[in-house]
């Protein structure tokens, strides 16, 4: 059995061995840029394991994410930029700095106060790094986030400083307004206007989900998974009847779809 105490250092040593001369040819060819898709993919696989409630798989996928972190850190070390210990010390310092209510006399007593204080401290930290331009409460949100999650984070940041609707009914009215504007754009046939209004509608719906306490990214993902399960049932039933799904009528597929809904 491997020592738990040395497991992380063991991973670091293995990664060093893989990318040093005489190591793995593929690993030695990788760069921060080439590894980006793998980091994103592994992160999504962690989320999928959580959604399935598969903790054995979650353990494995978290290990894959840890590999990506160590891989990037080792590439940076070899380039003389930083190493994994700089990464870990950085996050440790950040956690202490952003939790003054725990490590000093910050005084926050509720989750709302903690989040507000977190954003205040984060803004100060970011402004110290970017002295060439005025800091914004919207700084630090990765633009490569999935669009629904990105919209939600933007809205949360704005809401934290008071730029928000007073009540859910106001947000609902905004959704209806944006829907009506989309219908008008569709009547006009103006492709650019349709695209803009559709985006406005999605943004308003995300805002409504926030007021309703719903994570829009997770909610849509669950719906997609539900659709996949039901469509696979149609495929299975078609195969049982020796039919090609592409040759089935919509009414035939609807019968199997409704079967899946009852399962």
N, C-alpha and C positions, 0 to 999 in steps of 0.2 A: 504493500500500500504506500502511495506517495505521501510525503509530509505536507500537510495543509499549510504549514508555516512557510515553506519554501516554494509553494506552487507558483506564485506570481514571478518570483525571480527565475524559476525554471522556464516559464514561458518567455521571459525576456532573453534568456540564454539560448533557447531554441531559435528564436527569431533572429538573433545575431548570427547564429551558425548558418541559417538558411540564406542570408543575403551577403555573407562574406565570401571572398574568393574560395572556390571549391564547393560552394553551397548549391542551392537549387537554381538552375538557369532561369526558370520562370520568375521566381521571387526576386532574383537579382535585376530583372528587367523592369520591375514595377516602380512607379512614381506616385506622388501624392495624387496627381491628376488621374492616372490610370486606375487607382484604387477607389476612387469616388463611387462608382456604381456598386462595388462590393459592399462598401460601408452602408450605403442606402438600402441595398437588398437585405443585408443581415439585420438591419434595424427593423425593417418591415417583417422579417421572419420572427423576430422577437414578439412584435405586436400580434402576429397571427397565432403564435403559441399561447399568448395570454388570452386571446379571444376564444381559443379552443379549450382553455383550461388544462392544457397538456404541460404539466410541470417538468416532466422528464425532457420534453422537447425544449421547454423554456431554459432549462439548465444548459442544454447544448448550444442553443442559439445565443445566449448571453456570453458563452465562451467564444463563439464566433465573432461577436462584437468586440470582446476584449482583445482578440487577435488583431482585429483591424486597428484598434487604438495603439497597441504595442507596435504594429507594423509601421504606422505613420510616425510614431515617436522615434523608432529606430532609424528610419530614413532621415529624419531631421537631425538625429545625433550624428549620423555619418556625414551630414552636410555642415556640421558645426553650428546648428541653430539652437537646438534644445534637446533634452532627453526625457525619458518617461518620468524621471523623478521631478523634473521641472513641471511637467504636466500635473502630477499628483500634488505637489506642493502648491501649485497655482490654484487648484480647485479647493484644497484645504484652506488656504488663505481667504479665498472668496466666500466659502461657507461661514467662516468665523466672522468676516467683515459684514456679511449680509444677515447675520443672526445676532445683532447686538442685544436682543431681548434674552438670549441664552448665555452669551459669552461676556456680556458687560451689562450696563444699565440702560438698555434700549427702551424698556417699558411697554412693548407691545403685548397685549393680552388676548387678542382675538385673531383669527385667521385673516380677517379683512385688514386689520392693522398691520399684521406681518407682511401681507402682500404689498400694501401701500408703501411701507418702509423699505421693502426689498427693491421696489421700482425707483424710489428716491435715491437709494445708495447706488443702484446700478447706473442711474443717470449721471451721478457725480463721477463714478469710475469711468464711464464712457467719455465724458467731457474732458477728463484729464488726458485721455489718449488722443482725442481729436480736437486739439486747440485751434486748428485752422478753420473750424466752422462751428456755428452755434449748435449745441446739442438738442436733440428732440426726444420726446418720450417714446417715439416710434423707433429709435435706434436699436440695433441689436437683434431685430427679428429677421431671420434668414429669408431672403426672397425666394429661395429654392424649396421652401416648404410646400406641401400640397396646398392648393389654392383655398380650400375650405378652412383648413387649419390656419393658414396665413391670415385670411380675413378675420377669423375669430380672434387671433392674437392682436391684430391691429385694433379691432373694436374694443377689446379688453383694456389695452393700453390707453386708448382715448377715454374710456369710461372711468378709469382710475383717477383721471384729473378733472372729472365732472362733465366731460363732453358726452352726454348720453341722453336717452329718452327718459321721461319721468315714469312712465308706466307701460305695461305690456300692450295695452290697447293702442297706444301711439305707434308702437312698432308694427302692430297688425295693420293699422291704417296705412303705414308706409309701404308694406308689402302689397296691399291692394292697389295703392297708387302706382307702384312700379309695374304691377301686372297690367294695369290699364295703359300705361305708357308703352309697354311692350306691344300690346295689341294695336295701338296706333301706329307704331313703327312697322309692324307686320303689314298693315294696310297700305303703308306708303311704299313698301318694297325696297326701301333704302337699306342695303346690306350692312353698311357701317353703323347706321342708327339702330338696327335690330341687334347687332352685336353688343353695342353699348348698353342698350336697355335691358338685354338679357343679363348682362353682367350686373347691372344695378339691381335687378330682381333677385339674383342669387345672393348679392351682398346683403340685401334687406332680409332675406330668409335666414341667412346665417345670424344676423342680429336678433331675429325673432327666436331662433333656437337658443341663443345665449340667455335671453330673458326667460325662456321656458326651462332653463337648466339642462339643455340637451347639447351634447358634443356633436356637432354636425358631421365631422369626419367619421366618427365611430358609428353614428346613426346611418349614414349612407353606406358605410362598409357592411353593416349588418344586413341592410336591404339587398346589397349586391350578392352577399353570400346566400341569402334566402332565395333570390332569383336563380342563382347557380344550382342550388339543391333541387328546386322545382323543375328547372329545365333538364337537369340530369335525369330526373324521374321520367320526363317525357321521352328522353333518349332510351332509357331502360325499357319502358313499356313498348316503344316502337320496335326495339330489338326482339322483345319477347313475341311480338306478332310478325316477325320477319319482314318488317317494313323499313324503308329508308325515311328518315325524318324529313328530308328535303322533298319527299313526294307526298307527304301527308297534308291534308287540308287543315286550315286554321281551326275549324270546328273540332276536328279529331284531336288536335293538339290541346285544345281547350279542355276537353274531357279529362285528359291525363294531368293537365295543369291543376284542375280542380281536385283531382284525386290527391295530388301532392299537398295542396292547401289543407286537406283534412288530416294529413299524417302528423 
